[in-house]
Amino acid sequence: MERNRRNRTLLFLAYALQGMVFYNPIATLYRLQAGVTLTQMQVIEGISLLVMLGLEVPWGRWADRVGHRRSMVLCFGVLALSKVVFWRAETVWGFLAERLLLSFAQAGLSGCDTAYLYACCRDPEEHRRAFARWQGVQVAGLLLASLAWPLLGGDYRLSALLTVGSYTLALGVTLLLREPEGQRAEEQAREPRPPLGEMLRESRRMLAFLLGVALFDQTAQAAVTFFSQLQYGRCGIAEGAFGVLAALSAGAGLSGALAHRMVGPGGPERVCRRLITVGGAVCLLLAATTAPAVSALGIPLLAALRSCAAPLALAVQNERVSPGGRAARLSCNAMVLECTGVLLAPVLGWTAEQWLPGGFLLGAVFCWAGSLLLWQDERRR
């Protein structure tokens, strides 16, 4: 299985490079400087998710037909192009174009990359460990990029240009990937392609789990990526410290690499539920505080919870999916996640723009609703 080990290493390297988003510490400020409001950012996020929703199943079917490796190479190429557009964007339309390209690529990778990684593993223990490490390397890339921010002299555009470079290198690494080897990969290649109705019914059986995960993930995404810098400003933290704080959040996210070690007798589903419950408490704390130290620790804690929940949720989906058309089936699951994001992103953005603590309070409600849905899924099983 030497080829599979090499494939996993290359895939981890590609995603580590993709994680190196050098403008991450000032992502919201970057857009605000270009005249894009917080509500517009969340509307763009919603449109992006809507486009992904329409492309998920067609992309998944195409990837199952032409091969997951080829599909990933194409998507990494589009991702690199999206960062060029972001670097040159100066209006809301430029940032929308970047998100549309990103949506196209992410819809193609959704289900495809996890199916490829799954085929490069032997058993549940190995693929849970691989998903956790995969999450960890992405966060490690983000951490390195965040640590570089103080060295850029506050140059927003330079940070975007460096991100173009890291994404281009990631594309080059994916060109070195090879088809997986072994019985699991051969079985996947021979599996029949299921009809759409069957795939949607399978996703419906997982609906409570998928909705619960989506409620938490969208809340954590908005809080860590968009609200964090506004929260730091609300607490009186200087902009010069944002790079260190972003690095702290990224470093906390490295805990996702150990997520598989948390799984006990209750399975990964129970761990996800507990992580989401704690996430709601953190959002409530952030809404109530103006203390710099509490915010400086609360945002990284939320990032850590999200990083731990994400690989476990992927493992659950891969373990529950039926044989045949794995990428397309996982894409149907992703449609549920994206539908939830389309509805939540603008609501969270508008609420936070009116009153930032209100955005965190709404996030706490979403998290606890997600925890309740996972509890319902656990009881049903």
Phi, psi and chi 1 to 4 in degrees:
 res  aa     phi    psi   chi1   chi2   chi3   chi4
   1 MET       -   27.3  -65.6  -65.7  179.8      -
   2 GLU   -59.8  -39.5 -176.6   62.8   33.6      -
   3 ARG   -64.1  -41.1 -175.8 -165.3  -61.8  176.1
   4 ASN   -63.4  -39.8  -77.6  -13.2      -      -
   5 ARG   -63.8  -42.1 -170.2  158.2   45.9 -113.0
   6 ARG   -64.4  -41.7  177.6  177.6  177.0  -86.8
   7 ASN   -60.4  -43.9  -77.5  -23.1      -      -
   8 ARG   -62.2  -42.7  -69.5 -162.0  -59.4  -91.5
   9 THR   -61.9  -45.1  -59.6      -      -      -
  10 LEU   -65.2  -40.3  -71.6  171.7      -      -
  11 LEU   -64.5  -40.8 -169.5   64.9      -      -
  12 PHE   -62.8  -41.5  -67.4  160.4      -      -
  13 LEU   -63.6  -43.7  175.8   58.8      -      -
  14 ALA   -61.0  -41.9      -      -      -      -
  15 TYR   -75.8  -27.8  -88.2   92.9      -      -
  16 ALA   -64.2  -43.5      -      -      -      -
  17 LEU   -65.2  -38.9  -72.2  165.7      -      -
  18 GLN   -67.0  -28.3 -170.1 -165.8  102.6      -
  19 GLY   -71.8  -13.9      -      -      -      -
  20 MET   -81.2   74.5  -64.6  180.0   70.9      -
  21 VAL   -95.0   98.4 -179.3      -      -      -
  22 PHE   -68.8  -20.7  -70.7   89.1      -      -
  23 TYR   -90.9    5.5   58.0   79.1      -      -
  24 ASN   -55.7  -41.4  178.4   66.1      -      -
  25 PRO   -62.2  -22.1  -24.0   35.3      -      -
  26 ILE  -127.8   29.6   41.5   83.9      -      -
  27 ALA   -56.9  -44.2      -      -      -      -
  28 THR   -70.5  -43.9  -59.1      -      -      -
  29 LEU   -63.9  -35.1  -58.5  178.9      -      -
  30 TYR   -56.9  -46.8 -170.4  107.2      -      -
  31 ARG   -72.7  -39.7  -65.7  172.9  172.8   90.4
  32 LEU   -61.0  -38.2  -72.4  171.9      -      -
  33 GLN   -62.5  -31.0 -171.6 -175.3   66.2      -
  34 ALA   -85.0    2.3      -      -      -      -
  35 GLY    93.0   13.0      -      -      -      -
  36 VAL   -93.6  126.7 -177.2      -      -      -
  37 THR   -81.9  166.4   67.6      -      -      -
  38 LEU   -63.3  -39.3 -167.1   61.0      -      -
  39 THR   -63.6  -43.0  -61.7      -      -      -
  40 GLN   -61.8  -37.8  -72.5  173.0  -29.8      -
  41 MET   -60.0  -44.4  -68.3  178.9 -149.1      -
  42 GLN   -73.0  -31.9  -68.2  -61.1  -62.7      -
  43 VAL   -65.0  -43.3  168.9      -      -      -
  44 ILE   -59.4  -41.3  -71.3  172.5      -      -
  45 GLU   -61.1  -41.6 -172.9   77.2    6.9      -
  46 GLY   -65.4  -42.5      -      -      -      -
  47 ILE   -62.5  -41.9  -67.1  170.9      -      -
  48 SER   -58.0  -45.3  168.8      -      -      -
  49 LEU   -66.9  -34.7  -69.4  169.3      -      -
  50 LEU   -64.8  -41.1 -165.9   61.1      -      -
  51 VAL   -65.1  -43.2  171.4      -      -      -
  52 MET   -58.8  -38.5  -75.8 -179.7   65.2      -
  53 LEU   -59.1  -43.4  178.6   63.9      -      -
  54 GLY   -70.8  -25.3      -      -      -      -
  55 LEU   -95.6  -14.5  -66.3  174.1      -      -
  56 GLU   -53.5  -59.9  -78.4  -72.2   -1.1      -
  57 VAL   -67.6  -46.2  173.0      -      -      -
  58 PRO   -56.8  -42.4  -24.4   33.4      -      -
  59 TRP   -64.0  -43.7 -109.6  119.1      -      -
  60 GLY   -61.3  -43.7      -      -      -      -
  61 ARG   -64.6  -41.5  -73.4 -171.3  175.5  -81.4
  62 TRP   -64.9  -41.6 -171.8   81.2      -      -
  63 ALA   -64.1  -39.8      -      -      -      -
  64 ASP   -64.3  -31.3  -76.1  -30.2      -      -
  65 ARG   -81.5  -45.9 -174.8  169.3   66.0 -109.1
  66 VAL   -92.4  -14.9  -55.1      -      -      -
  67 GLY   114.9  138.1      -      -      -      -
  68 HIS   -68.9  -35.0  -59.7  154.1      -      -
  69 ARG   -64.2  -47.4 -177.2 -172.8   63.6   81.7
  70 ARG   -62.4  -40.6  -68.9  178.8 -177.3  175.5
  71 SER   -62.1  -41.2 -177.3      -      -      -
  72 MET   -64.7  -39.6  -76.4 -165.9  -62.5      -
  73 VAL   -60.5  -45.6  170.5      -      -      -
  74 LEU   -60.9  -44.6  173.7   59.7      -      -
  75 CYS   -65.1  -38.8  -69.2      -      -      -
  76 PHE   -65.8  -31.9  -91.8   77.8      -      -
  77 GLY   -64.7  -42.8      -      -      -      -
  78 VAL   -67.5  -36.5  176.6      -      -      -
  79 LEU   -60.9  -43.0  -78.2  172.6      -      -
  80 ALA   -61.8  -40.8      -      -      -      -
  81 LEU   -63.2  -38.9  177.0   60.6      -      -
  82 SER   -61.5  -34.4   76.3      -      -      -
  83 LYS   -73.9  -29.1  -65.7  -50.4  166.2 -168.6
  84 VAL   -63.8  -43.2  174.6      -      -      -
  85 VAL   -63.6  -42.1  173.9      -      -      -
  86 PHE   -61.6  -42.9 -175.5   91.1      -      -
  87 TRP   -57.7  -39.6  168.8   45.1      -      -
  88 ARG   -92.8   -7.1  -56.5  -57.1  -60.4  169.9
  89 ALA   -66.2  137.5      -      -      -      -
  90 GLU  -134.2   -1.5  -61.1 -163.1    4.8      -
  91 THR  -135.8  172.2   65.8      -      -      -
  92 VAL   -60.2  -31.3   66.0      -      -      -
  93 TRP   -69.6  -34.8  -60.1  108.1      -      -
  94 GLY   -65.5  -42.1      -      -      -      -
  95 PHE   -71.0  -30.8  -69.8  104.3      -      -
  96 LEU   -66.8  -41.9  175.7   60.0      -      -
  97 ALA   -60.8  -40.3      -      -      -      -
  98 GLU   -61.9  -42.2 -178.6  -98.5  -17.0      -
  99 ARG   -69.3  -32.4  -68.8  -58.4  -61.9 -177.6
 100 LEU   -67.4  -42.5  -68.7  176.3      -      -
 101 LEU   -62.8  -41.6  -73.6  169.5      -      -
 102 LEU   -61.6  -40.0 -161.9   62.0      -      -
 103 SER   -62.7  -43.5  -59.9      -      -      -
 104 PHE   -58.4  -46.3  179.4   84.9      -      -
 105 ALA   -70.5  -42.5      -      -      -      -
 106 GLN   -68.9  -32.8  -71.9 -179.1  -24.9      -
 107 ALA   -64.3  -36.3      -      -      -      -
 108 GLY   -71.3  -37.4      -      -      -      -
 109 LEU   -76.3  -30.5  -71.8  172.1      -      -
 110 SER   -59.2  120.1  172.6      -      -      -
 111 GLY    87.2  -38.6      -      -      -      -
 112 CYS   -71.3  -48.5  177.0      -      -      -
 113 ASP   -67.7  -38.7   47.8   11.4      -      -
 114 THR   -68.6  -37.1   54.1      -      -      -
 115 ALA   -65.0  -39.0      -      -      -      -
 116 TYR   -65.2  -46.4  179.4   85.0      -      -
 117 LEU   -64.8  -38.5 -175.1   55.6      -      -
 118 TYR   -61.1  -40.6 -176.2   82.7      -      -
 119 ALA   -68.8  -20.4      -      -      -      -
 120 CYS   -90.2    8.3  -69.4      -      -      -
 121 CYS  -120.4  158.9  -59.6      -      -      -
 122 ARG   -93.3  -38.3  -66.6 -173.2  -54.7  -90.2
 123 ASP  -150.3  171.9   51.0   51.2      -      -
 124 PRO   -55.3  -40.8  -27.4   34.9      -      -
 125 GLU   -62.1  -42.4  176.7   60.3   29.0      -
 126 GLU   -69.0  -40.7 -173.5  168.7   73.7      -
 127 HIS   -74.7  -29.6   79.9 -116.5      -      -
 128 ARG   -64.6  -42.5  -74.0  177.9 -170.2  173.2
 129 ARG   -64.3  -40.4 -175.7  167.2   58.2 -110.5
 130 ALA   -65.5  -42.3      -      -      -      -
 131 PHE   -63.7  -38.9  -74.2  140.9      -      -
 132 ALA   -65.5  -44.2      -      -      -      -
 133 ARG   -66.0  -36.4  -72.0  175.5  177.8  172.2
 134 TRP   -59.6  -45.2 -178.0   37.5      -      -
 135 GLN   -62.4  -41.1  175.8   72.5   23.0      -
 136 GLY   -63.8  -41.0      -      -      -      -
 137 VAL   -69.5  -32.8  -63.0      -      -      -
 138 GLN   -64.3  -42.8  -66.1  175.6   69.4      -
 139 VAL   -67.4  -36.5  174.6      -      -      -
 140 ALA   -61.9  -40.5      -      -      -      -
 141 GLY   -62.4  -42.1      -      -      -      -
 142 LEU   -64.6  -37.6 -173.2   60.2      -      -
 143 LEU   -62.9  -47.0  172.5   60.5      -      -
 144 LEU   -60.6  -42.0  -70.4  173.6      -      -
 145 ALA   -65.9  -39.0      -      -      -      -
 146 SER   -66.1  -38.3  -62.7      -      -      -
 147 LEU   -65.5  -25.0  -70.7  171.6      -      -
 148 ALA   -78.1  -17.3      -      -      -      -
 149 TRP   -55.1  -45.1  168.4 -112.4      -      -
 150 PRO   -60.4  -21.4  -23.9   35.3      -      -
 151 LEU   -83.2   -8.6  -54.9  176.5      -      -
 152 LEU   -92.7    1.6  -56.7 -176.5      -      -
 153 GLY    63.6   27.5      -      -      -      -
 154 GLY    73.7   15.4      -      -      -      -
 155 ASP   -83.6  102.8 -168.6  -29.8      -      -
 156 TYR   -62.3  -46.8  -71.6   10.4      -      -
 157 ARG   -66.8  -34.2  -67.7  -69.6  169.6  176.9
 158 LEU   -64.5  -38.3  176.3   58.8      -      -
 159 SER   -62.9  -36.4   66.6      -      -      -
 160 ALA   -69.9  -38.3      -      -      -      -
 161 LEU   -65.0  -41.4  178.0   58.6      -      -
 162 LEU   -62.9  -33.2  -70.2  172.7      -      -
 163 THR   -66.6  -36.2  -54.6      -      -      -
 164 VAL   -57.7  -43.0  172.3      -      -      -
 165 GLY   -63.2  -44.1      -      -      -      -
 166 SER   -66.8  -38.1   63.3      -      -      -
 167 TYR   -69.7  -33.5  -88.7   61.5      -      -
 168 THR   -67.7  -40.1  -57.2      -      -      -
 169 LEU   -63.2  -38.8  -72.7  172.9      -      -
 170 ALA   -61.1  -40.3      -      -      -      -
 171 LEU   -60.1  -44.1  169.6   61.0      -      -
 172 GLY   -60.4  -37.8      -      -      -      -
 173 VAL   -66.6  -39.7  171.0      -      -      -
 174 THR   -64.5  -24.8   60.0      -      -      -
 175 LEU   -65.7  -18.2  -66.1  172.6      -      -
 176 LEU   -89.0   -7.6  -57.0  175.4      -      -
 177 LEU   -66.5  150.0  -67.8  171.5      -      -
 178 ARG  -124.3  165.3  -64.3  -66.5  176.6  -97.5
 179 GLU   -63.1  141.9  -64.7  -62.4  -24.8      -
 180 PRO   -63.0  154.4  -19.3   31.0      -      -
 181 GLU  -119.2  160.7   61.7  179.5  -11.4      -
 182 GLY   111.9  172.1      -      -      -      -
 183 GLN   -62.3  -41.4 -176.4  178.4    2.3      -
 184 ARG   -61.7  -44.1  175.3  175.3  -74.4 -177.2
 185 ALA   -64.6  -41.3      -      -      -      -
 186 GLU   -65.5  -38.9  -68.2  167.8    5.4      -
 187 GLU   -64.7  -41.2  -72.7  174.0   -5.0      -
 188 GLN   -62.3  -38.6  -80.9 -167.1 -155.7      -
 189 ALA   -66.3  -29.9      -      -      -      -
 190 ARG   -92.5   -7.2  -66.9 -164.6  -57.2  -93.5
 191 GLU   -65.6  141.5  -74.5  169.7   -8.7      -
 192 PRO   -69.4  154.8   26.5  -34.9      -      -
 193 ARG   -90.7  116.4  -55.1  -59.8  174.5 -129.6
 194 PRO   -74.9  154.1   28.5  -33.8      -      -
 195 PRO   -70.0  158.7   22.7  -31.3      -      -
 196 LEU   -60.3  -41.6  178.1   60.6      -      -
 197 GLY   -58.8  -40.6      -      -      -      -
 198 GLU   -64.7  -41.6  178.0 -172.2  -31.3      -
 199 MET   -66.4  -39.4  -65.2 -171.1  -64.7      -
 200 LEU   -67.2  -36.8  -69.4  174.9      -      -
 201 ARG   -64.4  -37.2  -77.2 -167.7  -64.3  -87.7
 202 GLU   -65.9  -41.5 -176.6  172.4   89.3      -
 203 SER   -65.3  -34.7  -67.5      -      -      -
 204 ARG   -65.1  -34.1 -171.7  176.7   62.7 -173.7
 205 ARG   -66.9  -23.3  -72.6 -166.7  -69.2  -88.9
 206 MET  -100.8   12.1  -73.4 -173.6   65.1      -
 207 LEU   -57.7  -44.7 -172.2   59.9      -      -
 208 ALA   -61.8  -43.6      -      -      -      -
 209 PHE   -63.5  -46.8  177.9   81.4      -      -
 210 LEU   -64.0  -42.9  -65.5  171.3      -      -
 211 LEU   -65.2  -41.0  -75.2  176.1      -      -
 212 GLY   -61.4  -44.8      -      -      -      -
 213 VAL   -64.7  -40.9  168.1      -      -      -
 214 ALA   -65.1  -40.6      -      -      -      -
 215 LEU   -59.6  -43.2  -77.7  164.3      -      -
 216 PHE   -71.5  -46.7  171.8   64.0      -      -
 217 ASP   -61.9  -41.8 -169.7   71.9      -      -
 218 GLN   -67.0  -38.7 -167.4   62.0   46.1      -
 219 THR   -63.5  -47.9  -64.5      -      -      -
 220 ALA   -65.6  -38.6      -      -      -      -
 221 GLN   -59.6  -48.3  158.5   76.7    3.7      -
 222 ALA   -64.7  -42.4      -      -      -      -
 223 ALA   -68.3  -45.9      -      -      -      -
 224 VAL   -76.6  -39.9  174.5      -      -      -
 225 THR   -86.5  -42.6  -56.0      -      -      -
 226 PHE  -106.0  -42.2  -65.1  102.8      -      -
 227 PHE   -84.8  -21.5  -58.2  166.3      -      -
 228 SER   -59.2  -46.4   58.1      -      -      -
 229 GLN   -65.8  -35.6  -67.0  141.1   47.3      -
 230 LEU   -68.4  -36.9  -58.9  177.9      -      -
 231 GLN   -65.4  -41.2  174.9   71.2    2.2      -
 232 TYR   -62.3  -42.8  -63.0  149.2      -      -
 233 GLY   -63.7  -39.5      -      -      -      -
 234 ARG   -60.4  -31.7  173.1  178.3  170.6 -121.3
 235 CYS   -90.5    1.3  -64.0      -      -      -
 236 GLY    84.5   18.4      -      -      -      -
 237 ILE   -83.0  133.6  -61.6  173.9      -      -
 238 ALA   -69.4  147.4      -      -      -      -
 239 GLU   -59.9  -29.8 -174.6  179.2  -41.3      -
 240 GLY   -61.7  -21.2      -      -      -      -
 241 ALA   -90.1   -4.4      -      -      -      -
 242 PHE   -63.3  -34.7  -74.5    9.4      -      -
 243 GLY   -63.8  -43.2      -      -      -      -
 244 VAL   -64.2  -41.6  173.9      -      -      -
 245 LEU   -67.2  -39.2  -67.9  170.0      -      -
 246 ALA   -64.5  -38.3      -      -      -      -
 247 ALA   -65.0  -36.7      -      -      -      -
 248 LEU   -64.2  -41.8 -176.1   60.3      -      -
 249 SER   -64.1  -43.1  -68.3      -      -      -
 250 ALA   -64.6  -41.8      -      -      -      -
 251 GLY   -62.3  -39.6      -      -      -      -
 252 ALA   -63.0  -33.9      -      -      -      -
 253 GLY   -66.8  -16.3      -      -      -      -
 254 LEU   -63.1  -18.3  -72.6  171.9      -      -
 255 SER   -60.9  -21.5   57.0      -      -      -
 256 GLY   -59.6  -24.8      -      -      -      -
 257 ALA   -67.9  -16.3      -      -      -      -
 258 LEU  -108.5   10.0  -57.7  174.4      -      -
 259 ALA   -58.9  -35.5      -      -      -      -
 260 HIS   -63.5  -23.5   63.4  -72.8      -      -
 261 ARG   -74.0  -15.0  -63.0 -179.5 -178.0  -87.8
 262 MET   -80.7  -15.8  -59.4  179.2 -175.0      -
 263 VAL   -70.6  123.4  179.3      -      -      -
 264 GLY  -117.5 -155.9      -      -      -      -
 265 PRO   -59.3  -30.0  -23.2   32.8      -      -
 266 GLY   -75.6   -7.4      -      -      -      -
 267 GLY    82.8  173.1      -      -      -      -
 268 PRO   -64.3  -25.3   19.6  -30.3      -      -
 269 GLU   -61.5  -43.3  -65.9   92.7  -21.8      -
 270 ARG   -66.5  -37.8 -176.6  169.7  -63.5  179.2
 271 VAL   -63.5  -43.6 -179.9      -      -      -
 272 CYS   -57.4  -44.5  -79.1      -      -      -
 273 ARG   -60.5  -43.6  176.7  166.2   59.8   83.7
 274 ARG   -67.2  -38.9  -69.5  170.0  177.3  169.8
 275 LEU   -62.5  -41.5  -68.0  169.6      -      -
 276 ILE   -67.1  -39.1  -68.7  171.2      -      -
 277 THR   -60.8  -44.2  -57.3      -      -      -
 278 VAL   -64.4  -37.7  175.9      -      -      -
 279 GLY   -58.1  -39.2      -      -      -      -
 280 GLY   -62.4  -40.6      -      -      -      -
 281 ALA   -64.5  -38.4      -      -      -      -
 282 VAL   -65.3  -42.2  174.7      -      -      -
 283 CYS   -61.1  -40.7  -74.5      -      -      -
 284 LEU   -63.0  -40.9 -175.9   62.7      -      -
 285 LEU   -63.7  -42.5 -178.7   63.1      -      -
 286 LEU   -65.6  -34.3  -70.8  168.5      -      -
 287 ALA   -65.5  -33.1      -      -      -      -
 288 ALA   -88.6  -15.2      -      -      -      -
 289 THR  -107.1  150.3 -170.7      -      -      -
 290 THR  -125.4   16.7   54.7      -      -      -
 291 ALA   -81.5  123.3      -      -      -      -
 292 PRO   -56.0  -42.3  -24.4   33.6      -      -
 293 ALA   -65.1  -39.8      -      -      -      -
 294 VAL   -65.9  -43.5  175.4      -      -      -
 295 SER   -67.1  -39.1  -66.9      -      -      -
 296 ALA   -65.1  -23.2      -      -      -      -
 297 LEU   -99.0  -31.7  -66.4  174.5      -      -
 298 GLY   -68.0  -43.4      -      -      -      -
 299 ILE   -63.8  -47.2  -64.8  -67.0      -      -
 300 PRO   -60.4  -35.6  -26.2   35.4      -      -
 301 LEU   -64.0  -40.9  177.5   55.0      -      -
 302 LEU   -63.5  -39.3 -156.9   53.6      -      -
 303 ALA   -63.7  -39.6      -      -      -      -
 304 ALA   -65.5  -43.0      -      -      -      -
 305 LEU   -61.5  -43.1  -65.8  168.5      -      -
 306 ARG   -64.8  -41.8 -175.7 -173.7 -176.0 -144.9
 307 SER   -65.8  -30.4  -67.7      -      -      -
 308 CYS   -78.3  -37.4  -71.3      -      -      -
 309 ALA   -71.6  -34.9      -      -      -      -
 310 ALA   -60.5  -52.3      -      -      -      -
 311 PRO   -67.3  -30.5   21.9  -31.8      -      -
 312 LEU   -69.1  -38.8  -65.1  176.5      -      -
 313 ALA   -64.3  -39.4      -      -      -      -
 314 LEU   -63.9  -40.9  -75.9  174.3      -      -
 315 ALA   -62.2  -43.2      -      -      -      -
 316 VAL   -59.9  -45.8  169.2      -      -      -
 317 GLN   -63.1  -43.1  -68.2 -179.9   60.7      -
 318 ASN   -68.0  -33.5  -86.9  -84.4      -      -
 319 GLU   -74.2  -29.8  -71.2  165.9   16.9      -
 320 ARG   -90.1  -17.7  -69.9 -160.0 -159.0  175.7
 321 VAL   -67.3  143.0   76.4      -      -      -
 322 SER   -80.2  158.9  -58.8      -      -      -
 323 PRO   -64.2  151.2  -19.1   30.9      -      -
 324 GLY    99.1  114.9      -      -      -      -
 325 GLY    61.0   52.3      -      -      -      -
 326 ARG   -57.7  -45.7  177.3  171.2  -65.5  -88.2
 327 ALA   -62.9  -41.2      -      -      -      -
 328 ALA   -67.1  -39.3      -      -      -      -
 329 ARG   -65.2  -43.1  -71.1 -177.4 -172.5  -85.9
 330 LEU   -67.0  -31.0  -67.9  171.2      -      -
 331 SER   -66.0  -35.2  -69.9      -      -      -
 332 CYS   -63.3  -40.6  -80.0      -      -      -
 333 ASN   -61.2  -41.6  -69.5  -11.1      -      -
 334 ALA   -62.6  -30.5      -      -      -      -
 335 MET   -60.2  -39.5  -74.3  173.7   61.2      -
 336 VAL   -63.7  -44.4  177.1      -      -      -
 337 LEU   -61.7  -41.4  -55.8  176.8      -      -
 338 GLU   -73.6  -36.5  -74.2  148.3   18.4      -
 339 CYS   -58.5  -42.8  -84.4      -      -      -
 340 THR   -63.3  -42.9  -51.0      -      -      -
 341 GLY   -63.8  -38.5      -      -      -      -
 342 VAL   -58.4  -38.7  166.5      -      -      -
 343 LEU   -79.2  -37.5  -62.8  173.2      -      -
 344 LEU   -82.7  -39.4  -62.5 -172.5      -      -
 345 ALA   -56.2  -51.4      -      -      -      -
 346 PRO   -65.2  -34.8  -19.5   32.2      -      -
 347 VAL   -65.1  -45.9  175.2      -      -      -
 348 LEU   -62.5  -44.0  -78.6  166.2      -      -
 349 GLY   -63.0  -46.2      -      -      -      -
 350 TRP   -64.3  -43.0 -177.0   85.4      -      -
 351 THR   -61.9  -44.7  -55.2      -      -      -
 352 ALA   -68.0  -33.0      -      -      -      -
 353 GLU   -68.8  -35.7 -171.5  165.9   39.3      -
 354 GLN   -71.5  -42.3  -56.1  -51.5  -53.1      -
 355 TRP  -158.9  106.7 -175.3   47.5      -      -
 356 LEU   -54.7  -45.3 -175.3   60.0      -      -
 357 PRO   -58.4  -31.0  -26.9   36.2      -      -
 358 GLY   -63.4  -34.9      -      -      -      -
 359 GLY   -63.4  -41.3      -      -      -      -
 360 PHE   -69.9  -37.7  -74.3  113.4      -      -
 361 LEU   -62.9  -43.7  -75.1  172.8      -      -
 362 LEU   -62.6  -38.7 -173.4   59.2      -      -
 363 GLY   -60.7  -39.0      -      -      -      -
 364 ALA   -62.7  -41.9      -      -      -      -
 365 VAL   -62.0  -43.9  172.5      -      -      -
 366 PHE   -61.5  -43.2  -73.0  162.1      -      -
 367 CYS   -61.5  -46.9  -72.3      -      -      -
 368 TRP   -69.6  -31.1  -71.4  -30.0      -      -
 369 ALA   -65.4  -40.1      -      -      -      -
 370 GLY   -63.3  -40.3      -      -      -      -
 371 SER   -62.5  -40.0  178.9      -      -      -
 372 LEU   -64.2  -39.4 -174.4   61.7      -      -
 373 LEU   -65.3  -39.6  -75.3  166.3      -      -
 374 LEU   -67.7  -34.9  -98.8   66.9      -      -
 375 TRP   -64.0  -40.4  175.3   74.2      -      -
 376 GLN   -64.1  -41.7 -179.3 -174.8    5.6      -
 377 ASP   -62.7  -40.4  174.3   74.2      -      -
 378 GLU   -63.6  -42.6 -161.0  173.2  -34.3      -
 379 ARG   -66.0  -39.7  -74.6 -166.8   63.6 -170.1
 380 ARG   -63.4  -38.8 -177.6 -174.1   63.6   79.0
 381 ARG   -73.2      -  -71.8 -175.0  -59.0  106.5
